[in-house]
Amino acid sequence: MGKYFGTDGFRGRANESLTAIHAFRVGRLLGYAFGRGKRERARILLGKDTRLSSYMFEYALSAGATASGADVYLLHVTPTPSVSHLVRTEGFDCGVMISASHNGFEDNGIKLFGSGGEKLDDRLISRVEDYLDGGSLPFATGERIGRTVDFVAGRNRYLAYLLSLARVSFRGVRVGLDCANGSAWQVSKAVFDALGARTFCIGAEPDGTNINGGCGSTHIEALRCLVAERGLDVGFAFDGDADRCIAVDERGDVVDGDGILYLVAKYMKGKGELENSGVVATEMSNSGLKESLAREGITVVTCDVGDKFVWESMCQNEFPLGGEPSGHVIFRKYAVTGDGILTALKIMEAMLESKCPLSCFLEGFKKYPQLLRSVRVREKERVLRDEGVKAALLEGIEGGRLLLRASGTEPVVRILAEGERAEALSPAVERLERAVRAAEEGL
């Protein structure tokens, strides 16, 4: 991770650690880097989520890019995966999404995508970081000054793409959607309605300050209540920028990213669509996922946390499916990044083609008890290097594993304990948390 950019972009508290000046300078560098030496000006695609500060960052980044001579195409409020898809299919030089994903409205972020729709490569990220710390670039003048272009039509093309992937009608299925008061609030309902589902929505009244507020994939209880109260067949919760999906089955049980990988992998293998019989998961995935899929003859390769690393591992191993417990799931045939709405569509396909409720797909999936805790710190890497923290981590946990990692999106370190006995988890987590807090106090 760099000084500003983590595993999922540049993220921070709006106008504190991430300011409009940062956005302007990111735009300046992108417009210059992608336009230099070209006969035609650079074309940059820009989307945003619903949080209050997204408008400010949208305009600031647009001003910077056009001042460097680029044309900026505005998608307005749209899911992150739509930016990835449209950059790849519409011939843009790069894409930008203004979003802090699952964070509260006070935070925001800048996610960058290359021309292939993948996360921007490290070399260009380094150039952006260097420019954020200083330096100067020439301004475009005269007829070389860029412009902004309304491109809301692009969002409709993304919606049409999602509809084109559906193999079955959803007619008669009662579906709950929790849109997190974020980017999915228009697109997801439009897709499910068009496919014939009877949809029931919550988290679909964004006001700029309620994104992820007690709703969405990180607050799944709201969707569980909706499914139970309405007697729905299935529910799907997205996060603020709709690149995550967590499901709730007809009984109200939560199906996280690991459960989704398990059920979709089994379904795809049965259809002869699981190339090389392999799936990519991360080090945060439950060990039960690997064991359960092994019984189905499916290999699981693990990688570092972050859908960027999941995608890279999928390409290296030529696997068609990968994801994270948080609900980032990538279908290599259809996308190069996590897409919450696409994930929901593929789950619906598995249910309807198999004529089976969601709960039946989880039969045979055994998960080990896990306990996850996040500890807020000022300097993540220094805490991880602390000798006391290292010693506490080495003590481990009997019959399980203890993991400590720095979040790539928030100023926290995450402690994961997993084992056969649930009662052994809390003491191990508390011991490591005490060491982390002691290290933090000593900084």
C-alpha positions as CSV (number, residue, x, y, z in Angstrom):
1,M,0.0,0.0,0.0
2,G,1.2,3.5,-0.8
3,K,1.0,6.7,1.2
4,Y,-2.5,7.6,-0.1
5,F,-3.8,4.6,-2.1
6,G,-4.6,1.3,-0.3
7,T,-6.0,-1.9,-1.7
8,D,-9.2,-0.2,-2.9
9,G,-8.2,3.3,-3.8
10,F,-7.5,6.6,-1.9
11,R,-9.9,6.7,1.0
12,G,-10.3,9.0,4.0
13,R,-12.5,11.5,5.9
14,A,-13.9,14.0,3.4
15,N,-12.1,17.4,3.5
16,E,-9.7,16.1,6.2
17,S,-7.5,13.3,5.0
18,L,-9.1,13.4,1.6
19,T,-9.8,16.9,0.2
20,A,-11.1,18.5,-2.9
21,I,-7.5,19.6,-3.6
22,H,-6.4,15.9,-3.7
23,A,-9.2,15.2,-6.1
24,F,-8.2,18.1,-8.3
25,R,-4.6,16.9,-8.4
26,V,-5.6,13.3,-9.2
27,G,-7.6,14.7,-12.1
28,R,-4.7,16.8,-13.3
29,L,-2.3,13.8,-13.3
30,L,-4.7,11.5,-15.0
31,G,-5.6,14.0,-17.7
32,Y,-2.0,14.7,-18.4
33,A,-0.7,11.1,-18.2
34,F,-3.4,9.7,-20.5
35,G,-3.4,12.6,-22.9
36,R,0.4,13.2,-23.4
37,G,1.6,12.4,-26.9
38,K,-1.9,11.5,-28.2
39,R,-3.4,13.2,-31.2
40,E,-6.8,13.0,-29.5
41,R,-7.5,14.2,-26.0
42,A,-7.8,11.6,-23.2
43,R,-11.2,10.3,-22.4
44,I,-11.9,9.7,-18.7
45,L,-15.1,8.0,-17.3
46,L,-16.3,9.2,-13.9
47,G,-19.0,7.9,-11.6
48,K,-20.0,8.5,-8.0
49,D,-22.1,7.2,-5.1
50,T,-24.8,9.0,-3.2
51,R,-22.8,10.5,-0.3
52,L,-22.9,14.2,0.2
53,S,-19.2,14.9,-0.6
54,S,-19.3,12.9,-3.8
55,Y,-20.5,15.9,-5.7
56,M,-17.7,18.0,-4.5
57,F,-15.1,15.4,-5.4
58,E,-16.7,14.8,-8.8
59,Y,-16.5,18.4,-9.8
60,A,-13.0,18.9,-8.4
61,L,-11.6,15.9,-10.2
62,S,-13.4,16.9,-13.4
63,A,-11.9,20.4,-13.1
64,G,-8.4,18.9,-12.7
65,A,-8.7,16.5,-15.6
66,T,-10.2,19.1,-18.0
67,A,-7.5,21.6,-17.0
68,S,-5.0,19.0,-18.2
69,G,-6.8,18.7,-21.5
70,A,-9.0,15.5,-20.9
71,D,-12.6,15.1,-21.7
72,V,-14.5,13.7,-18.6
73,Y,-17.7,11.6,-19.2
74,L,-20.0,11.8,-16.2
75,L,-22.1,8.8,-15.3
76,H,-23.4,10.5,-12.1
77,V,-24.7,8.1,-9.4
78,T,-23.8,4.6,-10.5
79,P,-22.4,1.3,-9.2
80,T,-18.6,0.9,-9.2
81,P,-18.7,-2.1,-11.5
82,S,-20.5,-0.1,-14.1
83,V,-17.4,2.1,-14.3
84,S,-15.2,-0.9,-14.7
85,H,-17.5,-2.4,-17.4
86,L,-17.9,0.7,-19.4
87,V,-14.2,1.7,-19.4
88,R,-13.5,-1.7,-20.9
89,T,-16.4,-1.8,-23.5
90,E,-16.6,1.9,-24.5
91,G,-12.9,2.5,-25.2
92,F,-12.1,5.0,-22.3
93,D,-8.5,5.6,-21.3
94,C,-9.3,5.2,-17.6
95,G,-12.1,5.3,-15.2
96,V,-12.7,6.9,-11.8
97,M,-15.3,6.1,-9.1
98,I,-15.9,8.5,-6.2
99,S,-16.9,6.2,-3.3
100,A,-15.9,5.0,0.1
101,S,-17.7,1.7,-0.5
102,H,-19.1,0.4,2.8
103,N,-17.8,3.3,5.0
104,G,-20.1,5.9,6.5
105,F,-21.0,9.1,4.7
106,E,-18.3,11.2,6.4
107,D,-15.7,9.2,4.4
108,N,-15.1,9.2,0.7
109,G,-12.6,7.7,-1.7
110,I,-11.2,7.7,-5.2
111,K,-11.0,4.4,-7.1
112,L,-9.0,4.2,-10.4
113,F,-9.5,1.8,-13.3
114,G,-7.3,1.1,-16.3
115,S,-8.5,0.8,-19.9
116,G,-9.2,-2.9,-19.4
117,G,-11.6,-2.2,-16.5
118,E,-9.1,-3.6,-13.9
119,K,-7.7,-1.6,-11.0
120,L,-5.1,0.9,-12.3
121,D,-1.6,-0.5,-12.3
122,D,0.9,0.2,-9.6
123,R,3.2,2.2,-11.8
124,L,0.5,4.8,-12.6
125,I,-0.7,4.8,-9.0
126,S,2.9,5.7,-8.0
127,R,2.9,8.6,-10.4
128,V,-0.4,9.9,-8.9
129,E,1.0,9.6,-5.4
130,D,4.2,11.5,-6.4
131,Y,2.2,14.3,-7.9
132,L,0.0,14.5,-4.8
133,D,3.1,15.2,-2.8
134,G,4.3,18.0,-5.1
135,G,5.5,18.9,-8.5
136,S,3.8,20.8,-11.3
137,L,2.2,20.1,-14.7
138,P,1.5,22.3,-17.6
139,F,-2.1,23.5,-18.0
140,A,-4.0,22.9,-21.3
141,T,-4.7,26.2,-23.1
142,G,-6.9,27.4,-26.0
143,E,-8.7,24.6,-27.8
144,R,-6.8,21.9,-25.9
145,I,-8.8,22.6,-22.7
146,G,-11.0,19.6,-22.0
147,R,-14.8,19.5,-21.3
148,T,-17.3,17.4,-19.4
149,V,-19.8,15.3,-21.2
150,D,-23.1,14.0,-19.7
151,F,-22.9,10.2,-20.1
152,V,-25.9,8.9,-18.2
153,A,-26.6,6.8,-21.2
154,G,-23.7,4.7,-20.2
155,R,-25.5,3.6,-17.0
156,N,-28.4,2.4,-19.1
157,R,-25.9,0.4,-21.2
158,Y,-24.6,-1.3,-18.1
159,L,-28.2,-2.1,-17.0
160,A,-28.8,-3.6,-20.4
161,Y,-25.7,-5.7,-20.1
162,L,-26.8,-7.1,-16.8
163,L,-30.2,-8.0,-18.3
164,S,-28.5,-9.7,-21.2
165,L,-26.8,-12.1,-18.8
166,A,-30.0,-13.5,-17.3
167,R,-30.8,-17.0,-18.4
168,V,-34.1,-17.4,-16.7
169,S,-37.2,-15.3,-15.9
170,F,-37.6,-14.2,-12.3
171,R,-41.4,-14.1,-12.6
172,G,-43.2,-14.9,-9.4
173,V,-40.1,-14.8,-7.2
174,R,-40.4,-12.5,-4.1
175,V,-37.1,-10.7,-3.7
176,G,-35.8,-8.3,-1.1
177,L,-33.2,-5.7,-2.0
178,D,-31.2,-3.6,0.5
179,C,-29.6,-0.9,-1.6
180,A,-27.7,0.7,1.3
181,N,-29.0,4.1,0.3
182,G,-26.2,4.0,-2.2
183,S,-25.3,3.4,-5.8
184,A,-27.6,0.4,-6.3
185,W,-30.8,2.2,-5.3
186,Q,-32.0,2.7,-8.9
187,V,-30.2,0.1,-11.0
188,S,-30.8,-3.0,-8.9
189,K,-34.6,-2.6,-8.7
190,A,-34.8,-1.8,-12.4
191,V,-33.0,-5.0,-13.2
192,F,-35.0,-7.3,-11.0
193,D,-38.3,-5.7,-12.0
194,A,-37.4,-6.1,-15.7
195,L,-36.7,-9.8,-15.2
196,G,-40.2,-10.3,-13.6
197,A,-39.4,-10.5,-9.9
198,R,-41.7,-8.9,-7.3
199,T,-39.2,-6.7,-5.5
200,F,-39.3,-5.2,-2.0
201,C,-36.7,-2.6,-1.4
202,I,-35.1,-1.0,1.7
203,G,-32.2,1.4,1.8
204,A,-33.5,3.1,-1.3
205,E,-34.0,6.7,-0.1
206,P,-30.5,8.3,-0.2
207,D,-30.2,11.7,1.2
208,G,-26.4,12.2,1.1
209,T,-25.9,11.3,4.8
210,N,-27.6,7.9,5.2
211,I,-25.5,5.7,2.9
212,N,-24.6,2.4,4.7
213,G,-26.4,3.8,7.8
214,G,-27.9,0.8,9.5
215,C,-28.5,-0.9,6.1
216,G,-26.6,-2.6,3.3
217,S,-24.2,-5.6,3.3
218,T,-22.5,-4.5,6.6
219,H,-25.8,-4.2,8.5
220,I,-27.5,-7.4,7.3
221,E,-30.1,-7.5,10.1
222,A,-32.3,-5.0,8.2
223,L,-32.6,-7.4,5.3
224,R,-33.2,-10.4,7.5
225,C,-36.1,-8.6,9.1
226,L,-37.5,-7.7,5.6
227,V,-37.3,-11.3,4.4
228,A,-39.0,-12.6,7.6
229,E,-41.7,-10.0,7.7
230,R,-42.7,-10.2,4.1
231,G,-42.1,-14.0,3.7
232,L,-39.7,-13.5,0.8
233,D,-38.0,-16.2,-1.2
234,V,-34.5,-14.5,-1.0
235,G,-32.9,-11.2,-0.2
236,F,-29.8,-9.4,-1.4
237,A,-27.9,-6.6,0.4
238,F,-25.4,-4.4,-1.4
239,D,-22.9,-1.9,-0.1
240,G,-22.6,1.8,-0.8
241,D,-21.1,1.4,-4.3
242,A,-22.7,-2.0,-5.1
243,D,-19.6,-4.0,-5.7
244,R,-20.5,-6.3,-2.8
245,C,-23.4,-8.7,-2.3
246,I,-24.5,-10.6,0.8
247,A,-27.6,-12.9,0.5
248,V,-30.3,-13.9,3.0
249,D,-32.1,-17.2,2.3
250,E,-35.8,-17.9,2.7
251,R,-35.3,-18.9,6.4
252,G,-33.5,-15.6,7.2
253,D,-30.0,-17.2,7.4
254,V,-27.1,-15.1,6.1
255,V,-25.1,-16.3,3.2
256,D,-21.8,-14.3,3.1
257,G,-19.1,-14.3,0.4
258,D,-17.8,-17.7,1.4
259,G,-21.2,-19.2,1.2
260,I,-21.8,-17.6,-2.2
261,L,-18.5,-19.0,-3.5
262,Y,-19.5,-22.4,-2.3
263,L,-23.0,-22.5,-3.9
264,V,-22.0,-20.9,-7.1
265,A,-18.9,-23.1,-7.6
266,K,-21.0,-26.2,-7.1
267,Y,-23.6,-24.9,-9.5
268,M,-21.0,-23.9,-12.1
269,K,-19.2,-27.3,-11.9
270,G,-22.5,-29.1,-12.4
271,K,-23.1,-27.0,-15.5
272,G,-19.5,-27.8,-16.8
273,E,-18.6,-24.1,-16.5
274,L,-16.0,-24.2,-13.7
275,E,-12.9,-24.0,-15.7
276,N,-10.0,-26.0,-14.2
277,S,-12.3,-26.8,-11.3
278,G,-10.9,-24.0,-9.2
279,V,-11.9,-21.0,-7.1
280,V,-9.8,-18.2,-5.6
281,A,-10.5,-17.1,-2.0
282,T,-8.6,-14.9,0.4
283,E,-6.7,-15.5,3.7
284,M,-9.8,-14.2,5.5
285,S,-12.0,-16.9,4.0
286,N,-13.2,-19.6,6.4
287,S,-11.1,-22.8,6.3
288,G,-14.3,-24.7,6.0
289,L,-14.8,-23.3,2.5
290,K,-11.6,-25.0,1.2
291,E,-12.5,-28.3,2.9
292,S,-16.1,-28.3,1.8
293,L,-15.2,-27.5,-1.9
294,A,-12.5,-30.2,-1.8
295,R,-15.2,-32.8,-1.1
296,E,-16.8,-31.6,-4.3
297,G,-13.6,-32.0,-6.3
298,I,-13.0,-28.2,-6.4
299,T,-9.6,-26.6,-5.7
300,V,-9.3,-23.4,-3.7
301,V,-6.3,-21.1,-4.0
302,T,-5.9,-18.3,-1.4
303,C,-4.5,-14.9,-1.9
304,D,-4.1,-11.6,-0.1
305,V,-7.3,-9.6,0.8
306,G,-8.6,-7.3,-1.9
307,D,-10.4,-7.9,-5.2
308,K,-7.4,-6.7,-7.1
309,F,-5.4,-9.6,-5.7
310,V,-8.3,-12.0,-6.3
311,W,-8.5,-11.0,-9.9
312,E,-4.7,-11.4,-10.4
313,S,-4.8,-14.9,-8.9
314,M,-7.8,-15.9,-11.0
315,C,-5.9,-14.9,-14.1
316,Q,-2.7,-16.7,-13.0
317,N,-4.6,-19.9,-12.2
318,E,-7.1,-19.5,-15.1
319,F,-10.0,-19.9,-12.6
320,P,-13.4,-18.5,-13.5
321,L,-14.6,-17.6,-10.0
322,G,-13.1,-15.8,-7.0
323,G,-14.2,-13.7,-4.1
324,E,-14.0,-12.6,-0.5
325,P,-16.2,-13.2,2.7
326,S,-17.2,-9.5,2.5
327,G,-19.2,-10.3,-0.7
328,H,-16.9,-9.2,-3.4
329,V,-17.4,-11.9,-6.0
330,I,-15.8,-11.9,-9.5
331,F,-17.1,-13.9,-12.4
332,R,-14.2,-13.8,-14.8
333,K,-16.4,-14.5,-17.9
334,Y,-18.5,-11.4,-17.3
335,A,-16.4,-8.9,-15.3
336,V,-13.0,-8.0,-14.0
337,T,-14.0,-6.7,-10.6
338,G,-16.6,-7.5,-7.9
339,D,-20.2,-6.8,-9.0
340,G,-22.9,-7.1,-6.3
341,I,-25.9,-7.0,-8.7
342,L,-24.3,-9.5,-11.1
343,T,-23.6,-11.8,-8.1
344,A,-27.3,-11.6,-7.1
345,L,-28.3,-12.5,-10.7
346,K,-26.1,-15.6,-10.7
347,I,-27.5,-16.7,-7.4
348,M,-31.0,-16.3,-8.7
349,E,-30.0,-18.3,-11.8
350,A,-28.7,-21.2,-9.7
351,M,-31.9,-21.2,-7.6
352,L,-34.3,-21.1,-10.5
353,E,-32.6,-23.5,-12.8
354,S,-32.1,-26.0,-10.0
355,K,-35.7,-25.4,-8.8
356,C,-34.2,-25.3,-5.3
357,P,-34.4,-22.7,-2.5
358,L,-31.2,-21.0,-1.5
359,S,-30.9,-22.8,1.8
360,C,-30.5,-26.2,0.0
361,F,-27.3,-25.1,-1.7
362,L,-25.6,-24.7,1.6
363,E,-26.1,-28.3,2.6
364,G,-22.6,-29.8,2.9
365,F,-20.9,-26.5,3.6
366,K,-19.3,-26.7,7.1
367,K,-17.9,-23.5,8.5
368,Y,-15.6,-23.2,11.5
369,P,-16.4,-20.7,14.2
370,Q,-14.8,-17.3,13.5
371,L,-14.4,-14.1,15.5
372,L,-13.4,-10.9,13.7
373,R,-12.5,-7.6,15.5
374,S,-11.3,-4.3,14.1
375,V,-9.0,-2.1,16.2
376,R,-8.6,1.6,15.2
377,V,-4.9,2.7,15.1
378,R,-2.9,5.6,13.8
379,E,-0.1,3.8,12.1
380,K,-1.1,0.4,10.9
381,E,2.3,-0.8,9.7
382,R,4.2,0.3,12.8
383,V,1.7,-1.6,15.0
384,L,2.2,-4.8,12.9
385,R,6.0,-4.5,13.4
386,D,5.7,-4.1,17.2
387,E,7.5,-7.0,19.0
388,G,4.8,-7.3,21.6
389,V,2.2,-7.7,18.9
390,K,4.3,-10.3,17.1
391,A,4.7,-12.3,20.3
392,A,1.0,-12.3,21.0
393,L,0.3,-13.4,17.4
394,L,2.8,-16.2,17.6
395,E,1.0,-17.7,20.6
396,G,-1.7,-18.5,18.2
397,I,-4.8,-20.5,19.1
398,E,-5.1,-24.2,19.9
399,G,-6.8,-26.1,17.1
400,G,-7.2,-23.0,14.9
401,R,-5.5,-20.0,13.4
402,L,-5.0,-16.3,14.5
403,L,-4.5,-13.7,11.8
404,L,-3.7,-10.0,12.0
405,R,-3.7,-7.7,9.0
406,A,-3.9,-4.0,8.2
407,S,-7.1,-2.9,6.5
408,G,-6.5,-1.5,3.0
409,T,-9.5,0.8,3.3
410,E,-9.8,2.0,6.9
411,P,-7.4,3.1,9.7
412,V,-7.8,-0.2,11.5
413,V,-6.1,-3.5,11.9
414,R,-8.3,-6.6,11.8
415,I,-7.9,-9.6,14.1
416,L,-9.4,-12.9,12.9
417,A,-9.6,-16.0,15.1
418,E,-10.8,-19.3,13.7
419,G,-11.0,-22.7,15.3
420,E,-13.0,-25.8,16.1
421,R,-14.0,-24.5,19.5
422,A,-15.9,-21.2,19.6
423,E,-15.1,-20.7,23.3
424,A,-11.4,-20.6,22.5
425,L,-11.7,-17.6,20.2
426,S,-12.4,-14.7,22.5
427,P,-9.4,-15.2,24.8
428,A,-7.1,-15.3,21.8
429,V,-8.6,-12.2,20.2
430,E,-8.6,-10.3,23.5
431,R,-4.9,-11.1,24.1
432,L,-3.9,-9.9,20.7
433,E,-6.1,-6.8,21.0
434,R,-4.4,-5.9,24.2
435,A,-1.1,-6.1,22.5
436,V,-2.3,-4.0,19.6
437,R,-3.6,-1.3,22.0
438,A,-0.4,-1.3,24.0
439,A,1.6,-0.8,20.8
440,E,-0.8,2.0,19.8
441,E,-0.3,3.8,23.1
442,G,3.4,3.5,22.7
443,L,3.5,5.3,19.4
